[in-house]
Amino acid sequence: MIRKSTWLLSAGLFAVATPAFAQTATSTTDTDKQAAKPTPGATEGAAAQDQAREQQPVDTGDIVITATRRNQALSDVPMAVSAVTADNLRNTGATDIRQLNQVAPSLLVSSTSSEGGAAVARIRGIGTVGDNPGLEGSVGIFIDGVYRSRAGMGLTELGALDRIEVLRGPQGTLFGRNTSAGLISIITAKPRFEPEIGAQIDIGNYDMRRVEGSITGPITDTIAARLDGVWLKRDGFLKDVISGRRVNDRDRWMLRGQALYQPSDNFSFRLIGDYTHRDEECCAATYLPAHDTVGAGGTVAASQPSTIAAIERGLGAIINDDTFGRRVSITPGRDYASRVKDYGVSGEAVYDMGWAELTSISAYRYNKYTRGQDADFNNLDILYRASDGGSFNRFKTFTQELRLQGNTFNNRLDWLVGAYYANEKLRLKDNLAYGNDYARYANCLVANNFAQGLIASGIPSAVAAGSVLVTPSSPTCFNPIVAPLVVGSLPAAQQPVFRAFAGLTPFTIPPFTTSGFSNLASPLLTLNGAALNDLYDQTSNNWALFTHNIFSITPDGRLKLTLGARYTHEKKTLDAALTDNNILCTAFSGTTLQTLPCVSPSVPGGSLALNDALKESRLSWTGVLSYKPFDRLLTYASYSRGYKAGGFNLDRSALFRANTVANGLSGNGAICVSPAQTGCQGIVASAENLKFKPEINDAFEVGGKYNGRGLDVNLALFHEVFRNFQLNTFNGLNFIVENINSCSTDLGGLDSDNNPLTGACTGKVRGGVKSVGFELEAFTRPLRDLAINAGLVMANTKYRNNLVGADGRPLTNALFQLPGRRISNSAEWTATGSFAWTPPIGGSGLRGLLYADIRHMSRFNTGSDLDIEKLQGNFDVVNARIGLHGPNDQWAIELWGQNLFNEDFLQVAFDAPIQGSCTARGAVAGFCPPPTPFRATQLYGAFLGEPRTFGVTLRGKLGFARPAPPPYTPPPAPPPPPVVEQPAPPPPPPPPPPPPPAAPERGN
């Protein structure tokens, strides 16, 4: 906190002290040609915003963006970037980044077990599954130039916006935080010196009520302020059939205040503070249709009734497998509490020094997501996280960015250098616990395993006994009549175990219980209530130096070369304290009975401290050659290297664990704390087990942008290869984090077999994920009041063949389905389109609004392990809006619908925790666990896309702009002086008379 205060104080002093130096004339080296305004929001005068105020279609080629940290027209930026204006966002009903999906075809934002902590953004099919906070996103989120630590921080109300920019491909030479796949830059509406009050009310189905308000205006001639607020409440999209309440609801509010200090054209300082509060219940999930899959002869032979669903229903569970009936069952006393507190402050100072422009962005962010979870997703009390504050993710982040940019060589070189520092403190606390039904449910799974073994024997009497052995209504889940009859037919080593679980002699009287695990270890111990209490503290220090320079090769600027580079140094330290009371896991660790007690693996002795650190230094870069053959056409070719830091998997299950097979690999028993521990093969767990490597992207792109009259067309062709791709997947028991690579030599199918020891690379290790395709966007304005836009993306984003893990190690057999297949949530084809017509109505200044947009996606797999059961077929989502707007957009009334045709689709499907095993492809290949290698019993849950919503919007604003002064009229010229008649001058005097003649001389 001291560091934060010091930086923000220094920024404030910088703002106060600078005006004495800011009185110089406007610089000729002004890099954004708009004086010293905050660069992320310095577009108030752009055509996009001016036209948006009048609700008219926007000339997209003229939209001013800051993707290159310079204010440039979208059509002049030689990179793949989409700009979504405030008008577009309002029409499609976007209030958070997920709703950008409708208007940005290369982008897909989704969420899973929570919106606050498990969201993921993907660009061109590439993203990082967000359930594990130890992984940063491949797609970064920036709001007003400030990096947000995880994608879920953008799934909230954003308030009034100026625009959103979606940059595709690696980023790092321009923005503070480097990203490997792209970024989303959100620019909020800034303070204005013209007073204005605005308000909006939305009312919709599911009892949705939303109120948004804003006020902005001058405080003095040099200071403007702005206050934005949003309040939203809505019932949930899912109904709990146990309590009757609705879940996956909305209950949130946001406040954001800003001040803009601009004493001259050479200096500005923008201060932003915001606070967001969310108190919701999210996210429950429905079930996919429940059934077993039986494989034979290399194909699916049959689909049979679900073994696991039958057991759970026999125990009293309600398994709602009508996926889109949107009904769930929640254990009484459990919930999906989702509480978020998010706030921060940032200061951006821009100073034009004449020879260059200096920008400083200082920020502090706090985000805490606290959760509860009925982790088995049905009303049996099997797994849960109590919502008592014992499970949360908390981020405290300080960032500082400095940029210096200017022009030189007679404006031929537009240069930029910068530095970035980030200090991120992540604290994760987890309290996963076994519920009150866990022991009984585990006993039933053991009973089923014995039953399947009897059936697999093929002996008619054993088959008959096995088919009726499982009886969930029995206290032990064993048929009390059949169990005594079959125990003698079992191998001698299995009979004591069978008796303990079936409650047969000698386990029939106290102190023995109905749990076989307790009976075999100690009747005084139980699985019910066994819980972990883990605390992870991860500190990341990241600093970087970067540069981005544009050189005009030709004097007319038609041919340009852009070169950028970034050096990043990252250090992460981890301190973890793991505690639990799962004594039965420790008791059975190293035996064939370890799996169920150790779903949540224990630490023998009850506690374990871990600490470690990792350091990385990486160079990333970009090069772009652009050429304008004529004014309306820009062409370019680029190469970029992207980088995303490595880190720690913050999940105790990734530590080295006891195995029943001595193969050098981790098993599914207790965590190994001693080399002498049973099943640990002389290996001790350490934080080294949690590390994963940085993700690298080598990206090539060729594109063109045409900015015509009434038509803009953008085309980009891309080829990206990701090395050490960071995959986070859930296998029904725990999270697995793997770096995915490919081997240059043929592995002969060993990467897709069921043996985790085979498939090491003996050749060159190369990138394991490749994305190749094109993006086409067209923006048309056939009439003044009509805009028709369309986008088409083909992204062939796949895992390569011959896959291996980090450093060429064999890939875990849990990922046998990956080689050669499309990565999860990556559709090959995505198309978007929108229609906006804003005709004038009469001569009164009224305007109508008729708007619709559509997003189409081809089929894709929603599960990161690519189980075929998790496929989502082609689907289309349509939004529409119709309305009437008053003169100068002073008021509006609109009717709207989102997902207008109520399309059903999955966001993500997942393995329901501890509810079966194996997938259809595993059953076909015979990879399922014995004794039924050709039978898949896994149940699947699903986080659903939102259903149809509709409602009405009322919007109004009141401006207090000072009236423009009358045009200057010069005063009339003064009248000429009056003409005074002067008397005629007197005539000149007559000439003197001639002298008289001389007198004659006397005497003549």
Summary of the structure (lengths in Angstrom):
residues: 1004
radius of gyration: 35.9
end to end distance: 141.8
largest distance: 204.4
contacts: 3633
relative contact order: 0.11
helix: 15%
strand: 43%
